Amino acid sequence: MNLILVGCLFIAAFILQYIFSFLQMKSFNNFYRKMRREGRVVIGTKKGALRAGAISMFSIDDEDRIISGAYMQGVTVLSRFRNFNKFNRINIGTITKNECEAVKLSTSMTKAVLNGVDNYKKALNGEEIEMPDSPLMKLTKKVKINNN
């Protein structure tokens, strides 16, 4: 009896995780689509394992000025995108850590914004933008190194 209950709870948790992940991706797609209509889109990420991760998105015009922004920050799949207009009309390539601190962004949001700026600069120079390893991949690499 208890094993069946645990199995049902596991299945229910899996279904809820799927639903919330679907809603989170839908939120991302809606904001991305809206921003893509405005202009080019710059995306920055800061992955978090046990801490809050963050994603920042900025639509930019032909002169590389920010038209609008959005962000998502949190630990769970309950996080959704919100409008983020603190950098509107600023050139995306000129944003620094000091400017992020001046508008009182959290550490993870600051890293996501600066990652977006870095991605923008790499794309301008024709460089490939590499995705950082996930926390699970970092752990896997550490375990492999320690076993060798």
C-alpha positions in Angstrom: 0.0 0.0 0.0 2.7 2.5 1.0 4.7 1.6 -2.2 1.7 2.4 -4.3 1.2 5.7 -2.6 4.9 6.7 -3.0 4.6 5.7 -6.7 1.5 7.8 -7.2 3.1 10.8 -5.4 6.2 10.4 -7.7 4.1 10.4 -10.8 2.1 13.4 -9.6 5.3 15.3 -8.9 6.6 14.4 -12.3 3.4 15.7 -14.0 3.5 18.9 -12.0 7.1 19.5 -12.9 6.3 19.0 -16.6 3.3 21.4 -16.4 5.3 24.1 -14.6 8.3 23.7 -17.0 5.9 24.0 -19.9 4.4 27.2 -18.5 7.9 28.6 -17.8 9.0 27.9 -21.4 5.8 29.5 -22.7 6.6 32.6 -20.7 10.1 32.7 -22.2 8.7 32.2 -25.7 6.0 35.0 -25.3 8.6 37.5 -24.1 11.1 36.5 -26.8 8.6 36.7 -29.6 7.4 40.2 -28.4 11.0 41.4 -28.2 12.0 39.9 -31.5 9.2 42.0 -33.2 10.9 45.1 -31.7 14.4 44.3 -32.9 17.4 42.1 -32.2 17.4 40.2 -28.9 20.3 39.9 -26.5 20.1 37.1 -23.9 22.2 36.6 -20.8 22.0 33.7 -18.3 23.3 32.9 -14.8 22.7 29.3 -13.9 22.0 28.4 -10.3 22.0 25.0 -8.6 20.8 25.8 -5.1 20.9 29.5 -5.5 18.6 31.6 -7.7 19.4 31.6 -11.3 18.6 34.4 -13.7 17.9 35.1 -17.4 17.9 38.6 -18.9 16.6 39.5 -22.3 17.0 42.9 -24.0 15.6 44.0 -27.4 18.0 46.4 -29.1 17.6 48.8 -32.1 19.9 49.3 -35.0 22.1 51.6 -33.0 22.5 48.9 -30.2 20.4 50.9 -27.7 18.0 48.9 -25.5 14.4 49.2 -26.4 13.0 47.0 -23.7 14.0 44.3 -21.3 12.7 41.3 -19.4 14.1 39.0 -16.7 13.4 35.8 -14.9 15.0 35.1 -11.6 14.4 32.2 -9.1 15.2 28.7 -7.9 12.0 26.9 -9.0 9.9 26.3 -12.1 7.4 28.8 -10.6 9.5 31.7 -11.8 8.1 33.8 -14.7 9.5 36.6 -16.9 8.8 40.2 -15.9 9.4 43.5 -17.6 12.8 45.1 -16.9 13.2 48.7 -18.0 16.1 49.9 -15.9 18.5 50.1 -18.9 16.2 51.4 -21.6 17.9 53.7 -24.1 21.4 52.7 -23.0 23.8 51.2 -25.4 24.0 47.5 -24.6 27.8 47.3 -25.0 28.5 49.9 -22.4 26.7 48.3 -19.4 29.1 47.6 -16.6 29.0 45.9 -13.2 28.9 49.4 -11.6 25.8 50.3 -13.5 24.1 47.1 -12.4 25.0 47.8 -8.8 23.7 51.4 -9.2 20.2 50.1 -10.0 20.5 47.6 -7.1 20.4 44.3 -9.1 21.0 41.0 -7.2 24.2 39.2 -7.8 22.6 36.6 -10.1 20.8 39.3 -12.1 24.1 41.3 -12.4 25.9 38.2 -13.8 23.0 37.5 -16.2 23.1 41.1 -17.6 26.9 41.1 -17.9 26.7 37.6 -19.6 24.3 39.2 -22.1 26.7 42.1 -22.7 29.5 39.6 -23.2 27.4 37.5 -25.6 26.5 40.7 -27.6 30.2 41.6 -27.9 31.2 38.1 -29.0 28.4 38.0 -31.6 29.6 41.4 -33.0 33.1 40.0 -33.3 31.8 36.8 -35.0 32.9 34.6 -32.1 31.1 31.5 -31.0 29.0 31.8 -27.8 29.7 28.8 -25.6 27.1 27.6 -23.1 28.5 27.2 -19.6 28.2 23.7 -18.1 25.2 23.0 -16.0 25.7 22.4 -12.2 25.2 18.6 -12.8 27.8 18.5 -15.6 30.3 20.4 -13.4 29.7 17.8 -10.6 30.1 14.9 -13.1 33.4 16.4 -14.3 34.7 16.7 -10.8 33.8 13.1 -10.0 35.6 11.9 -13.1 38.7 13.9 -12.3 38.8 12.6 -8.7 38.4 9.0 -10.0 41.4 9.3 -12.3 
